[in-house]
Amino acid sequence: MLKQSENNSILSLVQDMSSKNLDQIKDYSLLNRTDTKYVLNTSQAKMLFKKISNYYFVLEVNSNKVQNYESYYFDTEKLEFYHKHHNKKNNRSKVRFRKYIGSDLIFLETKTKSKGRTRKYRKVFNDISSELNDEHYQFIRKNTGIETKLIKSQQNTFSRITLLGKRKKERITIDYDINFNTKNISCKLEDIVICEVKQERIDHSSDILKSLKSNKVYPLRLSKYCIGSIMLDKNLKQNRFKKKLLKIKKLQNNDVINK
């Protein structure tokens, strides 16, 4: 977990930014989109905010510019979703409940990724269930074609700042204070910030992409679900993620050289 002073310093960088509320962001939903992820440490994230703050609005929910999330992931008994991602399969899916704590909303969400594009579907539910029922499976089958029984595999929590482009239709999520747990194990992704740029199609003239590139921060495909799975179970097959895990360790040691 980030130290409280680090949490406050990240928050302080967006406090003076112009904001939009949930009713003003329909044009930024981007449920069919491209996603480009970057991994930074806290120092890099603070520098990034300073450079791009004039080009973006920040999402504000109930007067808060930071939102807290809980995610409950489901996978097959053999963790096929994890292994498909690890093995770089083109068509892969995620299934999760996500609780948006600030707005007190709960969605069952599916995400499918194919040929570089992400499709996301979600449906409101009143409660989070540790076991999926017929209504849940009907929604999952409709949007993913998956008919296999799924079980709860992981829970994570994190804080998020969401930026909305002033000049371009793009949404940027800044996730930090990331924690993972199962029934018996919990762990924290120390001093790591995951930045994800969501666009209709990749636009390299984006202000944040230009700033990241100028600071030698390059895309890194990273799934919180997969990283959490590895951290929670050291015995999982993970050889194709070794370079990413090494990169995270370098960032945590404040090595900001990105290669």
C-alpha positions as CSV (number, residue, x, y, z in Angstrom):
1,M,0.0,0.0,0.0
2,L,1.3,3.5,-0.7
3,K,2.2,5.5,2.3
4,Q,-0.5,8.0,3.4
5,S,1.8,10.9,2.4
6,E,2.1,9.4,-1.1
7,N,-1.6,9.0,-1.4
8,N,-2.1,12.6,-0.4
9,S,0.6,13.8,-2.8
10,I,-1.1,12.1,-5.8
11,L,-4.5,13.5,-4.8
12,S,-3.1,17.0,-4.3
13,L,-2.0,17.0,-8.0
14,V,-5.6,16.8,-9.2
15,Q,-7.4,18.8,-6.6
16,D,-7.1,22.0,-8.7
17,M,-8.0,20.4,-12.0
18,S,-11.4,21.2,-13.7
19,S,-13.9,18.3,-13.1
20,K,-16.8,16.6,-14.7
21,N,-19.4,14.5,-12.9
22,L,-21.0,11.2,-13.9
23,D,-23.8,12.9,-15.8
24,Q,-21.3,14.7,-18.1
25,I,-19.2,11.7,-19.2
26,K,-21.5,9.7,-21.5
27,D,-19.3,10.5,-24.5
28,Y,-16.4,9.0,-22.7
29,S,-17.9,5.5,-22.1
30,L,-15.7,3.9,-24.8
31,L,-17.1,0.4,-24.2
32,N,-15.6,-0.7,-27.6
33,R,-12.1,0.7,-27.6
34,T,-8.3,0.3,-27.6
35,D,-6.5,0.1,-24.2
36,T,-2.9,1.0,-23.8
37,K,-1.4,0.4,-20.4
38,Y,1.7,1.9,-18.7
39,V,3.2,1.0,-15.3
40,L,4.9,3.8,-13.3
41,N,6.2,4.3,-9.8
42,T,4.8,7.1,-7.6
43,S,7.6,9.6,-8.6
44,Q,6.9,9.1,-12.3
45,A,3.2,9.4,-11.8
46,K,3.6,12.7,-10.0
47,M,5.7,14.1,-12.8
48,L,3.2,13.0,-15.3
49,F,0.3,14.7,-13.6
50,K,2.2,18.0,-13.5
51,K,2.8,18.0,-17.3
52,I,-0.7,17.0,-18.4
53,S,-3.1,18.6,-15.9
54,N,-4.1,21.5,-18.2
55,Y,-5.3,19.1,-21.0
56,Y,-7.7,16.9,-19.0
57,F,-10.7,17.1,-16.7
58,V,-10.9,14.9,-13.7
59,L,-13.9,12.8,-12.8
60,E,-15.6,13.8,-9.6
61,V,-18.1,11.6,-7.8
62,N,-19.9,12.9,-4.7
63,S,-17.3,15.6,-4.4
64,N,-14.5,13.1,-4.5
65,K,-11.8,13.1,-7.2
66,V,-10.5,9.7,-6.1
67,Q,-12.8,6.6,-6.4
68,N,-12.4,3.3,-4.6
69,Y,-13.1,0.0,-6.2
70,E,-13.6,-3.6,-5.3
71,S,-13.4,-6.3,-7.9
72,Y,-14.3,-10.0,-7.5
73,Y,-13.0,-12.1,-10.4
74,F,-14.3,-15.4,-11.6
75,D,-12.4,-18.1,-13.5
76,T,-12.7,-21.8,-14.3
77,E,-11.5,-24.3,-11.8
78,K,-8.3,-24.7,-13.8
79,L,-7.9,-20.9,-14.2
80,E,-8.3,-21.0,-18.0
81,F,-8.8,-17.2,-18.2
82,Y,-5.4,-16.7,-16.5
83,H,-3.6,-19.2,-18.7
84,K,-5.1,-17.8,-21.9
85,H,-3.7,-14.5,-21.0
86,H,-0.3,-16.0,-20.0
87,N,-0.2,-17.9,-23.3
88,K,-1.1,-14.8,-25.4
89,K,-4.2,-16.2,-26.8
90,N,-5.9,-13.7,-29.1
91,N,-9.5,-14.2,-27.9
92,R,-9.7,-14.0,-24.1
93,S,-12.1,-12.9,-21.5
94,K,-12.5,-11.7,-17.9
95,V,-15.6,-12.0,-15.7
96,R,-15.9,-9.9,-12.5
97,F,-18.2,-8.1,-10.2
98,R,-17.1,-4.6,-9.6
99,K,-18.3,-2.4,-6.8
100,Y,-18.0,1.4,-7.4
101,I,-17.8,2.4,-3.7
102,G,-18.3,6.1,-4.1
103,S,-21.5,5.8,-6.1
104,D,-22.6,2.6,-4.4
105,L,-23.1,0.7,-7.7
106,I,-22.4,-2.9,-8.4
107,F,-22.0,-4.3,-11.9
108,L,-21.4,-7.8,-13.3
109,E,-18.9,-7.1,-16.0
110,T,-17.4,-9.0,-18.9
111,K,-14.4,-8.0,-20.9
112,T,-13.3,-9.7,-24.1
113,K,-10.1,-8.8,-26.0
114,S,-9.6,-9.8,-29.7
115,K,-7.3,-8.3,-32.3
116,G,-6.2,-5.5,-30.1
117,R,-9.8,-4.3,-29.3
118,T,-11.6,-4.5,-25.9
119,R,-15.3,-5.0,-25.6
120,K,-16.9,-4.5,-22.3
121,Y,-20.4,-5.2,-21.2
122,R,-21.9,-4.7,-17.8
123,K,-25.2,-5.1,-15.9
124,V,-26.3,-3.6,-12.6
125,F,-26.9,-6.0,-9.7
126,N,-27.9,-5.2,-6.1
127,D,-25.4,-7.5,-4.5
128,I,-22.1,-9.2,-5.1
129,S,-22.3,-13.0,-5.0
130,S,-19.5,-15.4,-4.4
131,E,-21.4,-18.0,-6.5
132,L,-22.9,-17.2,-9.9
133,N,-26.6,-17.9,-10.5
134,D,-28.6,-18.5,-13.6
135,E,-29.2,-14.8,-14.2
136,H,-25.4,-14.2,-14.0
137,Y,-24.6,-17.0,-16.4
138,Q,-27.2,-15.9,-18.9
139,F,-25.5,-12.5,-19.0
140,I,-22.1,-14.0,-19.3
141,R,-23.1,-16.5,-22.1
142,K,-24.8,-13.7,-24.1
143,N,-21.7,-11.5,-24.1
144,T,-18.8,-14.0,-24.2
145,G,-20.2,-17.3,-25.3
146,I,-18.7,-18.9,-22.2
147,E,-20.7,-21.8,-20.8
148,T,-18.2,-23.3,-18.4
149,K,-18.8,-23.2,-14.7
150,L,-17.0,-20.3,-13.1
151,I,-15.8,-19.9,-9.5
152,K,-14.6,-16.9,-7.5
153,S,-10.8,-16.8,-7.9
154,Q,-9.6,-13.5,-6.6
155,Q,-10.6,-10.1,-5.0
156,N,-8.7,-6.9,-5.4
157,T,-9.2,-3.3,-4.2
158,F,-7.6,-0.1,-5.5
159,S,-8.0,3.6,-5.7
160,R,-8.6,5.3,-9.1
161,I,-8.3,8.8,-10.6
162,T,-10.1,9.1,-13.9
163,L,-9.0,11.8,-16.5
164,L,-11.1,12.9,-19.4
165,G,-9.6,14.5,-22.5
166,K,-10.4,18.2,-23.2
167,R,-9.2,18.1,-26.8
168,K,-9.7,14.4,-27.6
169,K,-12.2,11.7,-26.8
170,E,-10.1,9.6,-24.4
171,R,-10.3,8.4,-20.9
172,I,-7.3,7.7,-18.7
173,T,-7.5,5.7,-15.5
174,I,-4.8,6.0,-12.9
175,D,-4.9,3.1,-10.4
176,Y,-2.8,2.9,-7.2
177,D,-2.9,1.4,-3.7
178,I,-3.6,-2.0,-5.3
179,N,-4.3,-4.9,-3.0
180,F,-5.1,-8.6,-3.8
181,N,-6.6,-11.3,-1.7
182,T,-8.1,-14.8,-1.7
183,K,-9.7,-16.6,1.3
184,N,-6.3,-17.2,3.0
185,I,-3.8,-14.8,1.4
186,S,-3.5,-11.1,0.9
187,C,-0.7,-9.0,-0.7
188,K,-0.1,-5.4,-1.9
189,L,1.5,-4.0,-5.1
190,E,3.8,-1.5,-3.4
191,D,4.6,1.9,-4.9
192,I,3.1,1.0,-8.4
193,V,0.7,3.1,-10.4
194,I,-1.1,1.6,-13.5
195,C,-2.1,4.1,-16.1
196,E,-4.5,3.0,-18.8
197,V,-5.3,5.1,-21.9
198,K,-8.7,4.2,-23.4
199,Q,-9.4,5.5,-26.9
200,E,-11.6,4.6,-29.9
201,R,-8.4,3.9,-31.7
202,I,-4.8,4.6,-30.8
203,D,-4.0,8.3,-31.3
204,H,-0.4,9.1,-30.7
205,S,-1.1,12.8,-30.8
206,S,-2.8,12.4,-27.4
207,D,-1.3,14.7,-24.8
208,I,-0.7,11.9,-22.3
209,L,0.8,9.6,-24.8
210,K,3.2,12.3,-25.9
211,S,4.2,13.1,-22.3
212,L,4.7,9.4,-21.5
213,K,6.9,9.0,-24.6
214,S,9.0,12.1,-23.8
215,N,9.7,10.7,-20.4
216,K,10.7,7.3,-21.8
217,V,7.7,5.5,-20.3
218,Y,6.6,2.9,-22.8
219,P,3.5,0.6,-23.0
220,L,3.5,-2.5,-20.9
221,R,0.7,-5.0,-21.3
222,L,-0.3,-5.8,-17.7
223,S,-3.4,-7.3,-16.2
224,K,-4.1,-6.6,-12.5
225,Y,-5.9,-10.0,-12.4
226,C,-2.9,-11.9,-13.7
227,I,-0.3,-10.0,-11.5
228,G,-2.6,-10.6,-8.5
229,S,-2.9,-14.3,-9.4
230,I,0.9,-14.7,-9.5
231,M,1.4,-12.8,-6.3
232,L,-1.2,-14.9,-4.5
233,D,0.0,-18.3,-5.9
234,K,3.7,-18.5,-6.6
235,N,3.3,-22.0,-8.1
236,L,1.3,-20.7,-11.1
237,K,3.0,-20.9,-14.5
238,Q,4.4,-17.5,-15.0
239,N,7.5,-17.7,-17.3
240,R,6.0,-15.4,-19.9
241,F,5.4,-12.7,-17.3
242,K,8.9,-12.7,-15.9
243,K,10.1,-9.6,-17.8
244,K,7.0,-7.7,-16.5
245,L,7.6,-8.8,-13.0
246,L,11.2,-7.7,-13.2
247,K,10.1,-4.4,-14.6
248,I,7.8,-3.9,-11.6
249,K,10.6,-4.7,-9.2
250,K,12.9,-2.1,-10.9
251,L,10.2,0.5,-10.6
252,Q,9.6,-0.3,-7.0
253,N,13.4,0.2,-6.4
254,N,12.9,3.6,-8.1
255,D,14.8,2.6,-11.3
256,V,12.9,4.8,-13.7
257,I,14.7,3.7,-16.8
258,N,12.1,2.0,-19.1
259,K,13.4,-0.5,-21.5
